[in-house]
């Protein structure tokens, strides 16, 4: 949009140019931050989702088995000590 004031027109062009430059800088910064985060995460020993789910399932099964073993132990102890009373 052209105005009758060339000073305002020049300021508008400068502002548009600055916004374009800032957008480019923002995109570059975002790309570098993503790269750095990827490097940091690659260096960490974080399990994948499928690995996590497998270990979670194993832990749940182990808890169930543990409860069953506790019941069996209690029954055996009761048989060994006999009726009390």
N, CA, C and O atoms as CSV, one atom per row, in Angstrom:
chain,resi,resn,atom,element,x,y,z
A,1,UNK,N,N,0.845,-1.173,0.000
A,1,UNK,CA,C,0.000,0.000,0.000
A,1,UNK,C,C,0.890,1.235,0.000
A,1,UNK,O,O,1.675,1.449,0.924
A,2,UNK,N,N,0.766,2.001,-0.989
A,2,UNK,CA,C,1.554,3.231,-1.128
A,2,UNK,C,C,0.821,4.394,-0.463
A,2,UNK,O,O,-0.396,4.535,-0.582
A,3,UNK,N,N,1.591,5.219,0.235
A,3,UNK,CA,C,1.021,6.438,0.819
A,3,UNK,C,C,1.656,7.627,0.118
A,3,UNK,O,O,2.514,7.468,-0.751
A,4,UNK,N,N,1.235,8.787,0.495
A,4,UNK,CA,C,1.826,9.998,-0.087
A,4,UNK,C,C,3.135,10.355,0.598
A,4,UNK,O,O,3.871,11.228,0.138
A,5,UNK,N,N,3.414,9.683,1.683
A,5,UNK,CA,C,4.622,9.990,2.447
A,5,UNK,C,C,5.662,8.898,2.175
A,5,UNK,O,O,5.489,7.766,2.626
A,6,UNK,N,N,6.745,9.217,1.442
A,6,UNK,CA,C,7.757,8.204,1.126
A,6,UNK,C,C,8.453,7.679,2.385
A,6,UNK,O,O,8.918,6.539,2.397
A,7,UNK,N,N,8.530,8.482,3.430
A,7,UNK,CA,C,9.154,8.036,4.678
A,7,UNK,C,C,8.366,6.863,5.273
A,7,UNK,O,O,8.950,5.870,5.708
A,8,UNK,N,N,7.036,6.991,5.288
A,8,UNK,CA,C,6.184,5.917,5.808
A,8,UNK,C,C,6.315,4.676,4.923
A,8,UNK,O,O,6.356,3.555,5.429
A,9,UNK,N,N,6.382,4.872,3.622
A,9,UNK,CA,C,6.548,3.732,2.705
A,9,UNK,C,C,7.865,3.006,2.978
A,9,UNK,O,O,7.910,1.776,2.994
A,10,UNK,N,N,8.937,3.775,3.192
A,10,UNK,CA,C,10.240,3.164,3.488
A,10,UNK,C,C,10.208,2.415,4.820
A,10,UNK,O,O,10.769,1.325,4.936
A,11,UNK,N,N,9.555,2.996,5.816
A,11,UNK,CA,C,9.444,2.315,7.113
A,11,UNK,C,C,8.666,1.009,6.983
A,11,UNK,O,O,9.012,0.005,7.606
A,12,UNK,N,N,7.624,1.031,6.176
A,12,UNK,CA,C,6.826,-0.182,5.957
A,12,UNK,C,C,7.665,-1.261,5.289
A,12,UNK,O,O,7.590,-2.428,5.673
A,13,UNK,N,N,8.467,-0.885,4.290
A,13,UNK,CA,C,9.337,-1.846,3.612
A,13,UNK,C,C,10.376,-2.417,4.580
A,13,UNK,O,O,10.659,-3.615,4.560
A,14,UNK,N,N,10.938,-1.553,5.423
A,14,UNK,CA,C,11.929,-2.012,6.402
A,14,UNK,C,C,11.300,-2.976,7.403
A,14,UNK,O,O,11.889,-3.999,7.751
A,15,UNK,N,N,10.095,-2.637,7.861
A,15,UNK,CA,C,9.415,-3.510,8.820
A,15,UNK,C,C,9.115,-4.868,8.199
A,15,UNK,O,O,9.287,-5.900,8.847
A,16,UNK,N,N,8.669,-4.871,6.955
A,16,UNK,CA,C,8.400,-6.135,6.276
A,16,UNK,C,C,9.672,-6.959,6.108
A,16,UNK,O,O,9.659,-8.176,6.295
A,17,UNK,N,N,10.762,-6.298,5.758
A,17,UNK,CA,C,12.043,-6.995,5.625
A,17,UNK,C,C,12.518,-7.553,6.952
A,17,UNK,O,O,13.028,-8.672,7.011
A,18,UNK,N,N,12.354,-6.779,8.024
A,18,UNK,CA,C,12.771,-7.233,9.351
A,18,UNK,C,C,11.942,-8.446,9.781
A,18,UNK,O,O,12.476,-9.387,10.366
A,19,UNK,N,N,10.657,-8.424,9.494
A,19,UNK,CA,C,9.806,-9.555,9.866
A,19,UNK,C,C,10.222,-10.812,9.103
A,19,UNK,O,O,10.229,-11.907,9.666
A,20,UNK,N,N,10.563,-10.659,7.841
A,20,UNK,CA,C,11.030,-11.805,7.071
A,20,UNK,C,C,12.322,-12.365,7.635
A,20,UNK,O,O,12.493,-13.582,7.717
A,21,UNK,N,N,13.244,-11.471,8.029
A,21,UNK,CA,C,14.512,-11.912,8.609
A,21,UNK,C,C,14.274,-12.604,9.945
A,21,UNK,O,O,14.894,-13.629,10.227
A,22,UNK,N,N,13.386,-12.057,10.770
A,22,UNK,CA,C,13.096,-12.667,12.064
A,22,UNK,C,C,12.461,-14.044,11.904
A,22,UNK,O,O,12.738,-14.956,12.683
A,23,UNK,N,N,11.625,-14.188,10.910
A,23,UNK,CA,C,11.012,-15.492,10.663
A,23,UNK,C,C,12.085,-16.517,10.303
A,23,UNK,O,O,12.049,-17.655,10.770
A,24,UNK,N,N,13.034,-16.105,9.473
A,24,UNK,CA,C,14.134,-17.000,9.110
A,24,UNK,C,C,14.982,-17.372,10.310
A,24,UNK,O,O,15.371,-18.530,10.461
A,25,UNK,N,N,15.274,-16.398,11.168
A,25,UNK,CA,C,16.067,-16.658,12.375
A,25,UNK,C,C,15.304,-17.610,13.297
A,25,UNK,O,O,15.890,-18.540,13.850
A,26,UNK,N,N,14.012,-17.383,13.461
A,26,UNK,CA,C,13.182,-18.242,14.312
A,26,UNK,C,C,13.213,-19.677,13.802
A,26,UNK,O,O,13.363,-20.612,14.588
A,27,UNK,N,N,13.072,-19.855,12.501
A,27,UNK,CA,C,13.093,-21.199,11.923
A,27,UNK,C,C,14.447,-21.873,12.156
A,27,UNK,O,O,14.507,-23.064,12.462
A,28,UNK,N,N,15.519,-21.116,12.011
A,28,UNK,CA,C,16.864,-21.667,12.224
A,28,UNK,C,C,17.068,-22.062,13.678
A,28,UNK,O,O,17.623,-23.123,13.964
A,29,UNK,N,N,16.624,-21.216,14.595
A,29,UNK,CA,C,16.759,-21.525,16.025
A,29,UNK,C,C,15.955,-22.783,16.365
A,29,UNK,O,O,16.447,-23.655,17.081
A,30,UNK,N,N,14.741,-22.880,15.864
A,30,UNK,CA,C,13.917,-24.066,16.132
A,30,UNK,C,C,14.597,-25.332,15.620
A,30,UNK,O,O,14.584,-26.358,16.300
A,31,UNK,N,N,15.181,-25.271,14.445
A,31,UNK,CA,C,15.851,-26.435,13.872
A,31,UNK,C,C,17.042,-26.844,14.728
A,31,UNK,O,O,17.255,-28.031,14.976
A,32,UNK,N,N,17.813,-25.870,15.177
A,32,UNK,CA,C,18.985,-26.188,16.012
A,32,UNK,C,C,18.568,-26.745,17.365
A,32,UNK,O,O,19.207,-27.662,17.881
A,33,UNK,N,N,17.504,-26.200,17.944
A,33,UNK,CA,C,17.021,-26.715,19.228
A,33,UNK,C,C,16.549,-28.156,19.061
A,33,UNK,O,O,16.849,-29.005,19.899
A,34,UNK,N,N,15.811,-28.440,17.982
A,34,UNK,CA,C,15.366,-29.815,17.738
A,34,UNK,C,C,16.559,-30.764,17.601
A,34,UNK,O,O,16.537,-31.875,18.130
A,35,UNK,N,N,17.596,-30.323,16.892
A,35,UNK,CA,C,18.795,-31.157,16.738
A,35,UNK,C,C,19.458,-31.430,18.081
A,35,UNK,O,O,19.859,-32.559,18.363
A,36,UNK,N,N,19.572,-30.395,18.908
A,36,UNK,CA,C,20.202,-30.569,20.218
A,36,UNK,C,C,19.391,-31.508,21.106
A,36,UNK,O,O,19.959,-32.351,21.800
A,37,UNK,N,N,18.082,-31.370,21.087
A,37,UNK,CA,C,17.230,-32.255,21.889
A,37,UNK,C,C,17.372,-33.691,21.400
A,37,UNK,O,O,17.443,-34.617,22.208
A,38,UNK,N,N,17.414,-33.883,20.087
A,38,UNK,CA,C,17.583,-35.232,19.531
A,38,UNK,C,C,18.914,-35.832,19.985
A,38,UNK,O,O,18.969,-37.011,20.334
A,39,UNK,N,N,19.983,-35.037,19.986
A,39,UNK,CA,C,21.292,-35.536,20.438
A,39,UNK,C,C,21.252,-35.910,21.912
A,39,UNK,O,O,21.795,-36.941,22.310
A,40,UNK,N,N,20.618,-35.082,22.713
A,40,UNK,CA,C,20.523,-35.360,24.156
A,40,UNK,C,C,19.743,-36.648,24.389
A,40,UNK,O,O,20.169,-37.501,25.169
A,41,UNK,N,N,18.608,-36.792,23.721
A,41,UNK,CA,C,17.783,-37.988,23.905
A,41,UNK,C,C,18.483,-39.238,23.402
A,41,UNK,O,O,18.326,-40.310,23.987
A,42,UNK,N,N,19.256,-39.118,22.324
A,42,UNK,CA,C,19.995,-40.269,21.813
A,42,UNK,C,C,21.033,-40.745,22.827
A,42,UNK,O,O,21.313,-41.941,22.913
A,43,UNK,N,N,21.601,-39.822,23.590
A,43,UNK,CA,C,22.613,-40.169,24.580
A,43,UNK,C,C,22.037,-40.754,25.855
A,43,UNK,O,O,22.774,-41.318,26.664
A,44,UNK,N,N,20.740,-40.629,26.048
A,44,UNK,CA,C,20.107,-41.143,27.259
A,44,UNK,C,C,19.676,-42.589,27.029
A,44,UNK,O,O,19.423,-43.009,25.899
A,45,UNK,N,N,19.602,-43.323,28.106
A,45,UNK,CA,C,19.194,-44.720,28.026
A,45,UNK,C,C,17.699,-44.813,28.323
A,45,UNK,O,O,17.293,-45.288,29.384
A,46,UNK,N,N,16.898,-44.358,27.381
A,46,UNK,CA,C,15.450,-44.341,27.543
A,46,UNK,C,C,14.869,-45.512,26.751
A,46,UNK,O,O,15.129,-45.647,25.556
A,47,UNK,N,N,14.085,-46.353,27.418
A,47,UNK,CA,C,13.523,-47.486,26.681
A,47,UNK,C,C,12.467,-47.040,25.671
A,47,UNK,O,O,11.805,-46.016,25.837
A,48,UNK,N,N,12.337,-47.840,24.628
A,48,UNK,CA,C,11.274,-47.580,23.666
A,48,UNK,C,C,9.946,-47.974,24.291
A,48,UNK,O,O,9.915,-48.663,25.310
A,49,UNK,N,N,8.866,-47.543,23.692
A,49,UNK,CA,C,7.533,-47.810,24.224
A,49,UNK,C,C,7.263,-49.314,24.297
A,49,UNK,O,O,6.731,-49.795,25.297
A,50,UNK,N,N,7.622,-50.059,23.256
A,50,UNK,CA,C,7.369,-51.503,23.271
A,50,UNK,C,C,8.186,-52.210,24.347
A,50,UNK,O,O,7.713,-53.170,24.955
A,51,UNK,N,N,9.412,-51.741,24.584
A,51,UNK,CA,C,10.226,-52.311,25.655
A,51,UNK,C,C,9.591,-52.029,27.017
A,51,UNK,O,O,9.526,-52.906,27.879
A,52,UNK,N,N,9.131,-50.808,27.194
A,52,UNK,CA,C,8.478,-50.428,28.450
A,52,UNK,C,C,7.247,-51.294,28.696
A,52,UNK,O,O,7.049,-51.789,29.805
A,53,UNK,N,N,6.422,-51.479,27.672
A,53,UNK,CA,C,5.201,-52.267,27.819
A,53,UNK,C,C,5.528,-53.723,28.157
A,53,UNK,O,O,4.831,-54.344,28.959
A,54,UNK,N,N,6.585,-54.267,27.547
A,54,UNK,CA,C,6.970,-55.651,27.834
A,54,UNK,C,C,7.407,-55.805,29.287
A,54,UNK,O,O,7.005,-56.755,29.958
A,55,UNK,N,N,8.216,-54.889,29.771
A,55,UNK,CA,C,8.677,-54.949,31.165
A,55,UNK,C,C,7.504,-54.747,32.119
A,55,UNK,O,O,7.433,-55.391,33.165
A,56,UNK,N,N,6.602,-53.868,31.764
A,56,UNK,CA,C,5.413,-53.627,32.589
A,56,UNK,C,C,4.574,-54.898,32.708
A,56,UNK,O,O,4.098,-55.231,33.793
A,57,UNK,N,N,4.395,-55.602,31.597
A,57,UNK,CA,C,3.632,-56.851,31.613
A,57,UNK,C,C,4.344,-57.919,32.443
A,57,UNK,O,O,3.703,-58.668,33.181
A,58,UNK,N,N,5.665,-57.985,32.320
A,58,UNK,CA,C,6.425,-58.952,33.118
A,58,UNK,C,C,6.296,-58.653,34.607
A,58,UNK,O,O,6.164,-59.573,35.414
A,59,UNK,N,N,6.331,-57.388,34.975
A,59,UNK,CA,C,6.209,-57.008,36.379
A,59,UNK,C,C,4.826,-57.359,36.918
A,59,UNK,O,O,4.707,-57.832,38.049
A,60,UNK,N,N,3.792,-57.138,36.135
A,60,UNK,CA,C,2.429,-57.475,36.564
A,60,UNK,C,C,2.310,-58.985,36.777
A,60,UNK,O,O,1.713,-59.427,37.758
A,61,UNK,N,N,2.875,-59.774,35.865
A,61,UNK,CA,C,2.828,-61.233,36.004
A,61,UNK,C,C,3.602,-61.675,37.241
A,61,UNK,O,O,3.151,-62.558,37.970
A,62,UNK,N,N,4.756,-61.072,37.483
A,62,UNK,CA,C,5.560,-61.421,38.654
A,62,UNK,C,C,4.806,-61.097,39.950
A,62,UNK,O,O,4.888,-61.856,40.915
A,63,UNK,N,N,4.075,-59.982,39.979
A,63,UNK,CA,C,3.285,-59.649,41.176
A,63,UNK,C,C,2.189,-60.679,41.416
A,63,UNK,O,O,1.940,-61.083,42.551
A,64,UNK,N,N,1.533,-61.100,40.331
A,64,UNK,CA,C,0.488,-62.126,40.455
A,64,UNK,C,C,1.081,-63.429,40.983
A,64,UNK,O,O,0.522,-64.051,41.886
A,65,UNK,N,N,2.208,-63.836,40.419
A,65,UNK,CA,C,2.863,-65.069,40.867
A,65,UNK,C,C,3.297,-64.950,42.321
A,65,UNK,O,O,3.207,-65.917,43.077
A,66,UNK,N,N,3.763,-63.783,42.714
A,66,UNK,CA,C,4.194,-63.556,44.089
A,66,UNK,C,C,3.027,-63.719,45.055
A,66,UNK,O,O,3.178,-64.324,46.116
A,67,UNK,N,N,1.873,-63.186,44.695
A,67,UNK,CA,C,0.686,-63.327,45.540
A,67,UNK,C,C,0.290,-64.794,45.676
A,67,UNK,O,O,-0.071,-65.244,46.763
A,68,UNK,N,N,0.358,-65.539,44.575
A,68,UNK,CA,C,0.017,-66.965,44.607
A,68,UNK,C,C,0.997,-67.725,45.490
A,68,UNK,O,O,0.593,-68.599,46.258
A,69,UNK,N,N,2.282,-67.399,45.386
A,69,UNK,CA,C,3.289,-68.064,46.226
A,69,UNK,C,C,3.074,-67.748,47.701
A,69,UNK,O,O,3.275,-68.617,48.550
A,70,UNK,N,N,2.675,-66.536,48.018
A,70,UNK,CA,C,2.393,-66.179,49.414
A,70,UNK,C,C,1.260,-67.040,49.968
A,70,UNK,O,O,1.320,-67.490,51.113
A,71,UNK,N,N,0.236,-67.267,49.162
A,71,UNK,CA,C,-0.889,-68.112,49.591
A,71,UNK,C,C,-0.426,-69.551,49.818
A,71,UNK,O,O,-0.806,-70.189,50.800
A,72,UNK,N,N,0.395,-70.049,48.900
A,72,UNK,CA,C,0.885,-71.421,49.037
A,72,UNK,C,C,1.747,-71.574,50.287
A,72,UNK,O,O,1.648,-72.583,50.987
A,73,UNK,N,N,2.577,-70.598,50.568
A,73,UNK,CA,C,3.435,-70.635,51.760
A,73,UNK,C,C,2.573,-70.624,53.019
A,73,UNK,O,O,2.833,-71.373,53.960
A,74,UNK,N,N,1.558,-69.781,53.033
A,74,UNK,CA,C,0.668,-69.722,54.192
A,74,UNK,C,C,-0.038,-71.056,54.405
A,74,UNK,O,O,-0.186,-71.508,55.541
A,75,UNK,N,N,-0.476,-71.688,53.313
A,75,UNK,CA,C,-1.131,-72.997,53.429
A,75,UNK,C,C,-0.169,-74.042,53.952
A,75,UNK,O,O,-0.535,-74.839,54.817
A,76,UNK,N,N,1.063,-74.057,53.444
A,76,UNK,CA,C,2.064,-75.031,53.919
A,76,UNK,C,C,2.408,-74.818,55.396
A,76,UNK,O,O,2.546,-75.778,56.154
A,77,UNK,N,N,2.542,-73.568,55.791
A,77,UNK,CA,C,2.838,-73.283,57.203
A,77,UNK,C,C,1.694,-73.752,58.090
A,77,UNK,O,O,1.916,-74.279,59.180
A,78,UNK,N,N,0.469,-73.556,57.614
A,78,UNK,CA,C,-0.682,-74.006,58.405
A,78,UNK,C,C,-0.675,-75.533,58.537
A,78,UNK,O,O,-1.008,-76.054,59.601
A,79,UNK,N,N,-0.303,-76.255,57.482
A,79,UNK,CA,C,-0.246,-77.718,57.546
A,79,UNK,C,C,0.854,-78.173,58.493
A,79,UNK,O,O,0.674,-79.140,59.234
A,80,UNK,N,N,1.989,-77.485,58.476
A,80,UNK,CA,C,3.119,-77.878,59.321
A,80,UNK,C,C,2.845,-77.636,60.796
A,80,UNK,O,O,3.232,-78.443,61.641
A,81,UNK,N,N,2.195,-76.553,61.105
A,81,UNK,CA,C,1.961,-76.230,62.518
A,81,UNK,C,C,0.728,-76.944,63.048
A,81,UNK,O,O,0.552,-77.048,64.261
A,82,UNK,N,N,-0.102,-77.424,62.186
A,82,UNK,CA,C,-1.278,-78.173,62.603
A,82,UNK,C,C,-2.308,-77.261,63.245
A,82,UNK,O,O,-2.095,-76.058,63.403
A,83,UNK,N,N,-3.415,-77.857,63.606
A,83,UNK,CA,C,-4.464,-77.051,64.236
A,83,UNK,C,C,-4.011,-76.584,65.611
A,83,UNK,O,O,-3.441,-77.342,66.396
A,84,UNK,N,N,-4.274,-75.353,65.866
A,84,UNK,CA,C,-3.896,-74.780,67.157
A,84,UNK,C,C,-5.161,-74.466,67.930
A,84,UNK,O,O,-6.152,-73.998,67.371
A,85,UNK,N,N,-5.112,-74.719,69.161
A,85,UNK,CA,C,-6.273,-74.316,69.929
A,85,UNK,C,C,-6.711,-75.336,70.809
A,85,UNK,O,O,-7.689,-75.148,71.533
